[in-house]
Amino acid sequence: MAKSLPEIFESFTSVMELLRNEQFQKLLVDYERAKKVFLVGYEVKDDVSSEVLFAREGTVLKPEDYLLAFSKFVRENANAIEAISILLNRPKNWNTSVLNELKKKLKENTFFEDDLKKAHKSVYHKDTVDIISMVKHAAKETEPLLSPDERVNQAIEKVTAGKKLNDEQQKWMEYIKEHLKQNMTLGEEDLKELPVFTDRGGLTKFKKVFANEYEKIIDEINLAIAA
């Protein structure tokens, strides 16, 4: 094109006349285009499906196989991993550090809590299963699969049964319930640091509300949660 510019500019007037021609401009805009064709197969049925899969140790597992691998892991390490042993055999020793150790060991062995929740939902059709239920059920199939709400409500009912709580104590039990649904343990550090408690006076207030029973209350709650 560059080489032909001199020739083009020799007939510049005629070129500009063409470009300014209304019919030519209309042709550039309205030229006949290829028709778009969309075919509809009314008698053709498309089947669409999806499946949740989990990667572990270089393999891809279906939810039921993932849970079988988890069950095998729990049973084989029922005594070897302290956190699992406490949960299965010594629930009175259940506390925040044990819970954190349990999550750490599961993660190290590619059993992530969110994946376990998805697998349980897929296989057992239960929206949310708490981590304690997961481990207990993996060790023994007759153990029920509970949601965090179910486990916490059941534990608090057990702890408060037969106790005459005043209004302040009942309010604190409600604060504790909301905390447990997210954390599954209660410790003095939680009462010192977490807003759900510090906004209401924290550990100092908790001690006043439950007086000499405050340590016993914490121990009873953790036992009831893990039992």
N, C-alpha and C positions, 0 to 999 in steps of 0.2 A: 504494500500500500504506500509505504514511504517513497519507493522509487517512482510510483505512478502519480505522486502529488503534482508534479509540474503539469502533467496532462490534465489532471482533474481541475486545476486552477485555470487552465486555458479555457475550459468550458464552465467556469464558476457560475456564470449567470444561469446557464441551463440547469445546473445541478440544484441551485437554490430555488429555481422555479419548480422543479420536481418536488423538493422537500416541502415547499409551501403549498403545493397542490392539495386542495381539500379532499379530493377523492383518494389521492395517495395516502394522506394521513388517516383517512377513514379505513382504508385497507389495512394499514399497519395495526390498527386497533381491533378491527372487526373481522380479521381474516378467519376463514373456517378452520376450526380446531378439530383434532381427533375426538370422537365421542367417548365419554367415560362409560364403561360397561360394568354393571354390578349384577352378578348372577346369584339368584336365590334358589337353593335346593330345598324345596318344601318337604320332600320325602327323606331328606338326610338328617339324621339325629346325631349331634355331637355330645359325647359323654365327657364331662370335665370332672376331674377328681384331684385331690391333693392329699398329701400324707406328711405327717411330722416325723422327721428322722433326727437321730442324735449321733454325733461323731464321738467315738471313744477308742483310744489306742489304735488309731489307723484304720478303723472300720466304721461303717455306718449302720446304726441299729434302729430297728422299729421300736416304738414305745414299750411294747410288752417285753422285748428282748433287753432293752435298756434297764427296765425294772428287774428283770431276772438277774442281770449282771450286778445291779445294786444290791439285791437280796443276797447274792453269793458273797459280795464284798463285806456286807454287814455281818453275816454269819461267820465268815472266816476270821473277822477281826473283832469279834465280840469281846475277847479278852485282851487282844494285842493292842487295841487302841483304847486308851483310858477313857476318853469321852464317851465312846459307845458303851463300854463296860459300865460306867456310872449310870447312863441312861437306862440300860437294860437291867442292871443288877443292884445298883445303889442310888436310887433316885433322891435320897435324902442329901446327897452330896452335889446335887444339880445346882449350878450357879452360872453367872455370866461368863466367867473365864472358861468353864467347861463347854458352854454353848459355842463360844468363839473358837475353841480348839476343835470342836466337832465340825464346824463349817470349814475350817482350815484343812482338816484331814480329808473331808469329802472333796473339796476343791482340788487338792493335790492329786487326787485319784480320778479326776475329771468327772466328778458327780457334782454339778453345779445346782444350787437350790432352785433357780428358775427353771432349769431343764427338768429337774425332778417334779416340780409342780406341773409342768406341761405334760410330762409322761403320765402322771397320776390322773390328770384331767382327761387325757385321751383314753386311757385304759379303764378307769373307774367312774368317769363322767361326774367327777366332783370338782367344782370350780377351783377351790383352794384347799390344799392339805398342808397342815403345819409340819415343820421339820421333825418334831418329836414323833408324830404319827408315822411319818415316812420310815424312820429308823425302826420303830417298834413293829410296824407291819412287815417290814423287810425281814426282821428276825423271826417273826411269828405271825402267820397269815390271819390268825383269829383276832389279832389286835385291830380295833376299829380305826378307820381313817377319819380323823376329825379336822374341822376347819379351825383356824385360830380362835374365832369367836366361840365355837363349841367347846374347845379345850379350856379357854379362859373362864367362860361362864361356869363350866362344870367345876373348875378348880376353886373359884371364889365361893361358890355355893358350899363346897365341902369345907373350906376354911372358916366360913362365917356361921355354919350350922351350929346351933346351940349357943351362940354368942349373942349377948345383948349389946349391940352397937349403938352408940349415941349418934346424933345427926352428923357431927363432925367426922366421926369414924366412918360412917356410911359414905360420906362424900369422898373421903380418901380412898375407900375401896373402889369407887367409880373411877378415880384418877388412875389407880393401879391397874384396873381392868383395861383401860385404853392403852396404857403403856405395854402391858403384857401381850396384847394382840399384835404388837409390832416386834416385840423383843423376846418373849417366851421365858424371861427370867427377871428377877428383881434383886437389886443389890444396893448397898448404901451409897455407892458411887453414883448410881442412877438418881437417887434421891438428892444427892448433892449437886448434880450437874445438869440434868435434863429439865427444860423449860416447863414441862407438864407438872413437875414437882417444885422447881425453884420459884416459879411464879406464885406459888401458894405457900412459900415458907421453907421449902426443901426439907432436908433431913432434920433440922432443928425443930421445925413444926411437927414433922412426923413423930418425933420422939415425944413431944408434948401431948400429941393426940392419943398415942397408944401407950404412953408412960413406960413402965417396966416391961411391957409385953412386946415392944417394938421389934426386938431381935427375933423373938419367937414367931411373930407374925410373918416376918420375912422368910424364915426357915419353913414355916408351914405352907406358905404360898409356893415356894420353889418346889417343895416336895409334891404338893398337889398338882402342879403343872407337869412335872416329870413322871408322875405315877401312872 
